[in-house]
């Protein structure tokens, strides 16, 4: 049977994985923030505003 390492080693590996996940999530979130709003969404927002103005 393989030795899986000490608790300290396992904790260090878990922290490293957690850090990698956090960094990847931040990268994805930041990429989404700079994306352009699709034209179709802009059109829908304009239609909603126009409908609200008529009420």
Backbone as CSV, one residue per row, in Angstrom:
resi,resn,N_x,N_y,N_z,CA_x,CA_y,CA_z,C_x,C_y,C_z
1,UNK,0.840,-1.180,0.000,0.000,0.000,0.000,0.889,1.248,0.000
2,UNK,0.481,2.264,-0.781,1.259,3.488,-0.876,1.032,4.374,0.340
3,UNK,2.082,5.075,0.709,1.964,6.068,1.760,1.394,7.327,1.127
4,UNK,0.299,7.806,1.657,-0.365,8.961,1.058,0.178,10.283,1.574
5,UNK,1.117,10.277,2.455,1.708,11.501,2.958,1.107,11.890,4.295
6,UNK,1.797,12.791,4.943,1.339,13.251,6.247,0.161,14.203,6.093
7,UNK,-0.476,14.466,7.194,-1.604,15.404,7.187,-1.145,16.769,6.707
8,UNK,0.038,17.202,7.123,0.561,18.500,6.697,0.758,18.543,5.185
9,UNK,1.258,17.443,4.598,1.451,17.393,3.147,0.112,17.428,2.423
10,UNK,-0.850,16.683,2.939,-2.185,16.671,2.327,-2.849,18.037,2.430
11,UNK,-2.682,18.701,3.578,-3.232,20.044,3.745,-2.580,21.022,2.762
12,UNK,-1.273,20.888,2.575,-0.554,21.762,1.643,-1.054,21.546,0.218
13,UNK,-1.264,20.289,-0.153,-1.780,19.989,-1.493,-3.188,20.553,-1.658
14,UNK,-4.022,20.403,-0.644,-5.391,20.920,-0.703,-5.377,22.437,-0.842
15,UNK,-4.494,23.101,-0.112,-4.399,24.562,-0.207,-3.922,25.002,-1.586
16,UNK,-2.987,24.239,-2.158,-2.498,24.561,-3.496,-3.625,24.411,-4.524
17,UNK,-4.397,23.358,-4.406,-5.515,23.138,-5.328,-6.549,24.247,-5.161
18,UNK,-6.842,24.600,-3.919,-7.803,25.676,-3.647,-7.332,26.983,-4.277
19,UNK,-6.053,27.279,-4.151,-5.492,28.500,-4.727,-5.617,28.488,-6.249
20,UNK,-5.334,27.354,-6.872,-5.448,27.246,-8.332,-6.895,27.450,-8.779
21,UNK,-7.831,26.861,-8.054,-9.251,27.018,-8.393,-9.658,28.480,-8.270
22,UNK,-9.257,29.131,-7.178,-9.589,30.545,-6.979,-9.028,31.407,-8.100
23,UNK,-7.781,31.162,-8.485,-7.164,31.942,-9.559,-7.890,31.738,-10.880
24,UNK,-8.260,30.490,-11.170,-8.979,30.212,-12.417,-10.359,30.860,-12.421
25,UNK,-11.055,30.820,-11.299,-12.375,31.455,-11.220,-12.262,32.969,-11.404
26,UNK,-11.251,33.569,-10.806,-11.038,35.015,-10.969,-10.767,35.357,-12.421
27,UNK,-9.951,34.539,-13.095,-9.630,34.773,-14.505,-10.891,34.710,-15.367
28,UNK,-11.718,33.702,-15.128,-12.949,33.553,-15.909,-13.890,34.723,-15.636
29,UNK,-14.047,35.099,-14.368,-14.933,36.203,-14.000,-14.472,37.500,-14.655
30,UNK,-13.171,37.767,-14.595,-12.640,38.987,-15.199,-12.837,38.989,-16.716
31,UNK,-12.712,37.838,-17.336,-12.911,37.750,-18.785,-14.361,38.062,-19.146
32,UNK,-15.288,37.611,-18.331,-16.705,37.871,-18.592,-17.024,39.351,-18.409
33,UNK,-16.381,39.989,-17.449,-16.640,41.405,-17.187,-16.308,42.299,-18.369
34,UNK,-15.324,41.925,-19.152,-14.906,42.784,-20.264,-15.578,42.413,-21.587
35,UNK,-16.416,41.393,-21.577,-17.116,41.009,-22.812,-18.161,42.061,-23.169
36,UNK,-18.351,42.242,-24.448,-19.386,43.145,-24.937,-20.759,42.525,-24.701
37,UNK,-21.730,43.381,-24.456,-23.109,42.908,-24.355,-23.574,42.622,-25.781
38,UNK,-24.122,41.427,-26.026,-24.575,41.106,-27.383,-25.651,42.093,-27.873
39,UNK,-25.644,42.359,-29.162,-26.602,43.297,-29.748,-28.039,42.913,-29.438
40,UNK,-28.330,41.627,-29.444,-29.698,41.176,-29.169,-30.140,41.594,-27.767
41,UNK,-29.255,41.519,-26.802,-29.586,41.950,-25.440,-29.803,43.451,-25.379
42,UNK,-28.979,44.196,-26.116,-29.142,45.646,-26.158,-30.508,46.012,-26.733
43,UNK,-30.909,45.293,-27.787,-32.212,45.544,-28.397,-33.343,45.232,-27.421
44,UNK,-33.211,44.126,-26.713,-34.243,43.763,-25.743,-34.351,44.800,-24.625
45,UNK,-33.224,45.296,-24.167,-33.243,46.340,-23.130,-33.914,47.613,-23.643
46,UNK,-33.633,47.972,-24.884,-34.277,49.152,-25.464,-35.785,48.956,-25.552
47,UNK,-36.225,47.750,-25.927,-37.654,47.465,-26.006,-38.307,47.545,-24.629
48,UNK,-37.632,47.022,-23.624,-38.178,47.087,-22.264,-38.309,48.522,-21.795
49,UNK,-37.288,49.343,-22.059,-37.332,50.751,-21.670,-38.468,51.473,-22.385
50,UNK,-38.630,51.173,-23.667,-39.705,51.803,-24.439,-41.068,51.395,-23.884
51,UNK,-41.232,50.134,-23.531,-42.503,49.662,-22.970,-42.792,50.322,-21.625
52,UNK,-41.763,50.499,-20.811,-41.933,51.141,-19.502,-42.316,52.617,-19.678
53,UNK,-41.770,53.248,-20.692,-42.075,54.668,-20.936,-43.516,54.855,-21.356
54,UNK,-44.114,53.842,-21.987,-45.512,53.936,-22.445,-46.525,53.766,-21.311
55,UNK,-46.078,53.210,-20.206,-47.018,52.940,-19.093,-47.316,54.170,-18.297
